[in-house]
Amino acid sequence: MAHLLAGIEGNDRLAVYAGRSGFATRLNSLLSMAAFGRKQTAERPASRIGVAKLGLGVTMQQWNSAVHSYWDGLFDSGICVPTADEFSLVINPHLGTERRAMVMVASNGCTRSAVSPCVASALGIASDGIPVSLSWLRQALHAAGVEMHAPDVIYYVAAAGVSATRSSTLVEVRPLAPDDAALFDGFMAQISPADQDDASVELGHWAAFGAFVESELLAVSSLYPWGGAAIADMGVLTMPRARGKGIARSLVRAMIEYAGKHGYEAQYRCQFDNVASNGLAKSLELAPYGKWEVACLP
């Protein structure tokens, strides 16, 4: 998984999720978390997704979030494995190679983990096996050659919506079309290969947008399907000399609005230690969901 740069308003990520789960599913997820959710030592926000704490005192309106339903499904579905400390572990048969091992630390410190059947078999994990601890799981994954990406913080749009404070009126955001190829290519020529790889912005994605100041393209973003579900991930690239001016804020706001109009729910992800990107999420009053770690590709 590509990582965001620590530079202000550099390569930010946004994902959107479409669809709704039933009330019973969400209630079961809430009760499931309550069963194992206990306070743990607070951690600093984490690597491509720094997590905010969810606490069990959230309102049911928040639990209606499609983002909650999606992530809860990944960590609540499957065969439960006995654990020796304050975390839960499931063998999720729906996890593929890209997500064969994951850890999610909710904003209240409650930790959940999920592994694929292939990984479970390699580690000797089973529903009728001896209880395992989180530290043992991490060590076993490492010994098996399964390394984890640094955590990301996951944010979503709360029921109250994003901050009403608007960015500079000098910033114009509009969709980018195939006719903008020359303009887009000229922008990308000024961006380092590492930045391009981290953001994964392409004109040919489902939707692409550009942010202009006095007719100059200073930031671009694109939205594309993500994770094999009704989720799309958005990468944002801002020209280095234009960072810190609220341009990325305008672009993310426009993408959230665009997603909403098409029946999608927005999710923003950034590295746990990216101060600027986490600050951007907070300035938009996005709500934190949790800190997510996922296995590196083999």
N, C-alpha and C positions, 0 to 999 in steps of 0.2 A: 504494500500500500504506500502510495506516495505521501510524503509529509509536507506540511505547510511550512513556509519560511517564517522566521520570527519577525521579519521586517513588517513594519506597520502597513496594514491593508495590502498585504502581499497576496499570497495565493490562498484564498479562503474557500471553504467548501459549503455547499448547501444541498440538501436532499429533500425531496418531497415524496409524500406517501399518499396514495389514493385508496379509498375504501374505508369501510367501517366495520367494527366487530360488534357482536351482540352484547347486551347488558350483562348477561350471565357470564360470558367469557371474561369481560373486564372485571366483574365482581370476583370471579374465581382467581384472577391474577392478583387482585388486591389481597384476598384472603391468603393466597399462597405466599405472598411476600410477608404478610404479617406473621406467618407461621415461623419463618426463619429470620426475619429482619430484626437485627439487634444492632445497637450502636457499636461501631468499631472506631479505632483511632483515626482521626481525621487525616486525610491525605491532601497534598497539594493537587491542584487540577492536573489531569493527566495528558500523552502524545498523540496523535492526530485526533483525539476527541477528549478534551478536558471536561470532567463531569461535574455537574452541579448536583446537590443532594436532593433526593426526592422526598424523603420523609413520609411516614404513613399518615401524616396529618393533612395530606393534600385533599383538595375538594374532589367530589365525584365528577365535577365538570372537567377537571384536569384529566381524570382517568378515562374520560371519553375520547381523549386524544388518539388519533390514528397512530401517531408515533409511539405512544405508550403501548398500544395493542400490538404493533409490529415487534418491538423489542421484547415485550413480555412473552410473546409467542415463541421467540427463539430460545429463551431461557426457561420457559415453563413447559415446553412440549418435549415428550420423550420419556425415557425410562429413568426413574430416580435412582441415584446411587447413594448409599449411606456415607455420610461425612462425619469427620471427627471434630470439626470446629464450626464456627459460625459462618458457614457459607453453604450454598446448595449446588449440586452437580447433577446434570442430566445427560443422558446419551440421546442426542437428537438425530433420528434417522434421516432428517431432511438436510443436514449440513453437508455441503460438498467440500472439495479440497480447499477452496479459498477461505472457508470459514470452519475448518475442521476442529479448531480449538478456540474458545473465546472466554473472556472474563468480563463481567460487567459489575462495576461498583456504583450503586445508586447514590443519590445525593445524601441519603441518610446513613451511608456507610454500609448498607446491606449488600452483600456480595453474592453474585450468582455466576455459575460457569456452565459451559456446555461443550461437549466434544462429539465428534462423529463416531459412528460404530467402528470405523477403521482404526481411529486413534484409541478408542476404548479397548479394542482387542489388543493393540500393540502394547498398551500400558497394563493390561490385565485388570481392567476396571469392569465390574459387573454389579447388577442390582443385588445379588446375593453375596457379594464379596465383603471383605473387611472394610470398615470406615476409612476414608482417606481425608487428609487435611489439605488445605489450599497450598501450603508450603510443599507438601509431598507432590501434589499435582504439578506445580511449577517445576520442581526438580525432575520429575519423571518425564515431563514434556521436553525439557532441555536434554536429558540423557537420550531421549529418542530422536533427537535432532529437530524437534519442533520448537523454533524460536518465535517469540511473540513481538509484534510491533509495540512501540511505545504507545501508551493510551491516548485516545482522542476524547475530547469533551463533546457531548451531544446536547444541542439546544433545540428547542421547538417553539412554535408560536403558541403562546398561552391563550386562554379564552378571551382575555382582554385585548389581544392583538398586539401589534408592534407599537413602539413609542410614537406619539403624535408629533414629536419634534421633527421637522423636515430638515433635510440637508440643504446645502447651498442651492439657491435658485439658478445659479450659473451652470449647474450640471444638467445636461440633457441626456436622458436614457431612452433609447429606442431599440427595437428589434433589429438584428442584423440578418440580411438575406444573402442568397448566393451572389447577387450582384455586388455585394460588399467584399468580395474575395480579395481584391487588390488592396483595399483598405485594411482588411484583417491581416493579410500577409505582411503588409508593411509594419503593422503594429508588432506582430510576432517576431519580426526580424530584429526588433530592439529588446527582446526579452531573452534572457539566458536559457539554454537548454534545460538546466536544472529546474528553473522556475516553470517552464512549460510542462515538464514531466510531472511536477508536483500538482499543478492546477488541472491538467488534462482538459483544456478548453479547446473545442473544435467548432468550426463554423457549421459543420454538417450534422451536429447533434440535434436532438428534438427541438430545442429552442436556443437561440443565441442572442445576446444583447450587447450593446456597446454604450459606454458613458462618454459623453463629449463635453468639452469646455471650450467655448469659442470655436466650435467646429472641429476641434482637434480630438481624435480618439485617444483617451487616456486610460481606459479600462475596458475589459471584455469579460464575458461570462457565457457559459453554455450549460444546458440541462440535458441529461441523458439517463436512460434506464439504468438501474443500479440494484445489484443483489438478487436478480431473478424474481423480484417481487414488484408490486405496484409502487416502487420507489424510484425516484430519479435524483441523481447527484449533480450538483452544480459547482463548477470550478470558476473561480474569479481571479483574474490577473490584472494588476494595476501597474502602470508604468512606475518604475522606482522613483523618479523625480516628482511624481504626482501623489505619492503616498502621504497620508496624514492630513488630507484635505476633505475628507468626507465623501470621496468619490465611490469607494467600495460600499459605503453605507447606502448611497443612493441606488447602486446597482442591486444590492441584496434586497432592499425594500421593493424595488420594481419586480424582482423575481418572485418574492413572496406574494405580491399582489397578482402577478400573472398566474402563479400556481393556484391561488385561491379561486380565481375566475374559471379555472379549468377543473375544479373539483378536487384539487390536491391539497395536502397539508405540508407545510414547509418544515424542514429539519436542517439545522446548521451545525456543521462539525468543524472543529479546529484542534490543533495540538494543545495539549494541556499546559505547555510552558510557553505558548505563543501569547504574550501579554497583549499585543495589539489586537489579535483576532478575538481573544476572549473579551477584550474591552469593546470591540465592535458589537459582539453579541449582546453584551450588557447594555450598551448605549441604545440598542433597538428594543431593549426589555424582553429579550427572548428568555424563555424559562429553561433551566438546565435539567437534563434527564439523568445523565450518568456518565461514567468514565468507562470507555470500551477498549479492550485489548483484543486483538485478533492475531492468529498465527500468520507468520510470513509464508509466502508461497515457497514450496519445496524447490 
